Amino acid sequence: MSKRAPSLFLSIAAFVLYIVGGIATFTGIALVLLMGGRDLFGWGDAKAIGYLLVCSGLCFSVMGVLFLRLVRNRTNELLCQSVQPKQ
């Protein structure tokens, strides 16, 4: 396995976190605005589940962005080390 493969897998995982967070956020907003106070599949009030999805989606999005920046900085350090001549 090459050195770039773990960074690729980690960056894909971070991107997936970011996308899932965005989908959860907008689904939560839709539940709050469109469903109102109706029951949602016997799970409870749609507005409460919507707020839960908004908050957890925002957390996932922020976590994905931070994780992606961490992977990027780690990859940049590895690239800089491979380019600089060894002394």
Secondary structure as UniProt FT lines:
FT   HELIX           4..30
FT   HELIX           31..35
FT   TURN            36..37
FT   TURN            41..42
FT   HELIX           46..83
//
